[in-house]
Amino acid sequence: MQVEELLKPFPIKEFHPFPRALMGPGAHELIGPEAKKLGFRRTLVMTTGLRGSDTVHKIAESMKYHGLEVVVYDKVESNPKDYNVMDAVALYQENKCDSFVSIGGGSSHDACKGARISVAHDGRNVNDFEGFNKSENPRNPPHIAVSTTAGTGSETSWAYVITDTTTDPDNPHKYVAFDDASVATLAIDDPTLYYDCPLDYTAQCGFDVLAHASEPYVSRLNFPPSLGNALHAIKLTARHLREAVWNGQDLAGREGMMYAQYIAAQAFNSGGLGIIHSISHAVSAFYDTHHGLNNAIALPRVWAFNMPAHYERFADIAQAMGVDTHGMTKVRAAEAALAAGIRLLRDVGIPEKFTDVQQDTYSKNRLGQGPTQFYQQAKEIKGDAGDVDRITHHVLGDACTPGNAKECTFETVRPVVEHCMTGDLDDLLG
């Protein structure tokens, strides 16, 4: 079902499935036995490599101990590219694998979802499946998704995001594919695997969670089964993100964010997203910057843009973020939510506008690194009029945009994008 169909008056709202999940400290030790129960024999492990940790090695060795054959593809990039997916598909077919395990954050899980869909269609290009339920074969290889970050919630959602670098190499396009056939077979969320996550990366992933939670809460889809999860995920993020960032070995903080990211993804799974994500997709398409960082920079601007359409919902968000709204009007309370969001962004040390992001700004920065010529030449975010225009056009074509709380046109969205590029957050606080 297309988003445009969902937005018609008196729509039939569609609830999308979640996979089974094992959650909590030590859950990752069950991967081997669970894989055997699911019939895995020769498994392709897809990962970014998790530089600086031995997580992948430990999990692979545990799987081997339980009698499984393991082939590793560890070249998944941040903002996974179409060629990452197709290289993994070729390795899967070459080694006659029968199953997948993804280890990492949303990049690993999304690339793996795309690879499974491609494998189920005899290796067709993953870009053929952009859109809503474009796959034609509902049966694809089983998949265990093991999360090492508290961010995307891809291990429980029906969405995966891929950057198309080949259709038009001079104009990369980051798209969302929504497909019920892509849902993982089993999700593993173990907060002890988050201990090695860099603190700046923890902060950025946390704002991906806040975007996942807040966008369905104010979405035009207005899907009631999503609203409770969305609001509780906001509450958990406001309560736990600071401690997860500034005390990365704190189990309570890491576990709190584990649950926040999981239920936030379940909220957007059927409740929709908006232009926080659309702006993030556009910026990473052109600059390969981290998705969570992009969401963090866009979030306050989009909240300010959307508030006139949903003051009451933003007042609820303020309460969930710990603001005492007693005696406030709904408008004042909504404005307090915005102030709380900006305070959280500053407390966890995230850059405040896109032109602040340089090659050495954060630990997983890929500005100007390639591997394609397009990305090698994108060494700094310009933020000029041409940049704002191409990002705005990308936003208007993004699958998340129709769910935004307010109607989006080039004329209304362009100032939001421009402020994300060069504007001062204090301007939003009146």
Secondary structure by P-SEA (a helix, b strand, c coil): cccccccccccbbbbbbbcccccccccccaaaaaaaaacccbbbbbcccccccaaaaaaaaaaaaabbbbbbbccccccccaaaaaaaaaaaaaacccbbbbcccaaaaaaaaaaaaaaaaccccccccccccccccccccbbbbbbcccccccccccbbbbbbccccccbbbbbbbbbccccccbbbbbccccccccaaaaaaaaaaaaaacccccccccccccaaaaaaaaaaaaaacaaaaaaccccaaaaaaaaaaaaaaaaaaccccccaaaaaaaaaaacccccaaaaaaaaaaaaaaaaccccaaaaaaaaaaaccccccccaaaaaaaaaaaaaaaaaaaccccccccccccccccccccccccccccccccccccaaaaaaaaaaaaacccccccccccccccaaaaaaaacccccccccc
